[in-house]
Amino acid sequence: MTIYSFDVRLIHLFKKYSEPISRLAIFIIFFWFGILKVLGFSPAGGLVRDLLSATMPFMQPETFMVLFGLFEMLIGLLFLVRGLERVVIPLLAFHMITTIMPLFLLTSVTWTHPFIPTLEGQYIIKNLVIIAAAIGIAAHLHPLKKNS
């Protein structure tokens, strides 16, 4: 086997499995982190509570954590179902917008200095990888049928 043929086979393998692996990875992250919130074990609980008090102080933190956790679990489950991409990707976009907020609203929690994130800040910034995986999934969609 030549390096070229190995390279071609490897690329073909990656093309074949990149979408299902991305779907599974997003499912695992969202379902796992969501169920931790629902059960009250999320290490992000403090950050979510701080953001909630800065944006929606009228809502009870415990209620919000459960609802947000269920929302995350729903996103994870929907990523497993082919054909629901046009439903789940806007939900993911909404989730990403809400979860990026602490970088701007809770700067003392998410940054030690400019461009030096805390662990919480890194936790948020890593969402760029989730966005990239979702874009990769969306890139495999077929265009909607054109209305004549």
Secondary structure in CASP SS format (residue, H / E / C, confidence):
PFRMAT SS
TARGET T0000
AUTHOR 0000-0000-0000
METHOD secondary structure of the structure
MODEL  1
M C 1.00
T C 1.00
I H 1.00
Y H 1.00
S H 1.00
F H 1.00
D H 1.00
V H 1.00
R H 1.00
L H 1.00
I H 1.00
H H 1.00
L H 1.00
F H 1.00
K H 1.00
K H 1.00
Y H 1.00
S H 1.00
E H 1.00
P H 1.00
I H 1.00
S H 1.00
R H 1.00
L H 1.00
A H 1.00
I H 1.00
F H 1.00
I H 1.00
I H 1.00
F H 1.00
F H 1.00
W H 1.00
F H 1.00
G H 1.00
I H 1.00
L H 1.00
K H 1.00
V H 1.00
L H 1.00
G C 1.00
F C 1.00
S C 1.00
P C 1.00
A C 1.00
G H 1.00
G H 1.00
L H 1.00
V H 1.00
R H 1.00
D H 1.00
L H 1.00
L H 1.00
S H 1.00
A H 1.00
T H 1.00
M C 1.00
P C 1.00
F C 1.00
M C 1.00
Q C 1.00
P H 1.00
E H 1.00
T H 1.00
F H 1.00
M H 1.00
V H 1.00
L H 1.00
F H 1.00
G H 1.00
L H 1.00
F H 1.00
E H 1.00
M H 1.00
L H 1.00
I H 1.00
G H 1.00
L H 1.00
L H 1.00
F H 1.00
L C 1.00
V C 1.00
R C 1.00
G C 1.00
L C 1.00
E H 1.00
R H 1.00
V H 1.00
V H 1.00
I H 1.00
P H 1.00
L H 1.00
L H 1.00
A H 1.00
F H 1.00
H H 1.00
M H 1.00
I H 1.00
T H 1.00
T H 1.00
I H 1.00
M C 1.00
P H 1.00
L H 1.00
F H 1.00
L H 1.00
L C 1.00
T H 1.00
S H 1.00
V H 1.00
T H 1.00
W E 1.00
T E 1.00
H E 1.00
P C 1.00
F C 1.00
I E 1.00
P E 1.00
T C 1.00
L H 1.00
E H 1.00
G H 1.00
Q H 1.00
Y H 1.00
I H 1.00
I H 1.00
K C 1.00
N H 1.00
L H 1.00
V H 1.00
I H 1.00
I H 1.00
A H 1.00
A H 1.00
A H 1.00
I H 1.00
G H 1.00
I H 1.00
A H 1.00
A C 1.00
H C 1.00
L C 1.00
H C 1.00
P C 1.00
L C 1.00
K C 1.00
K C 1.00
N C 1.00
S C 1.00
END
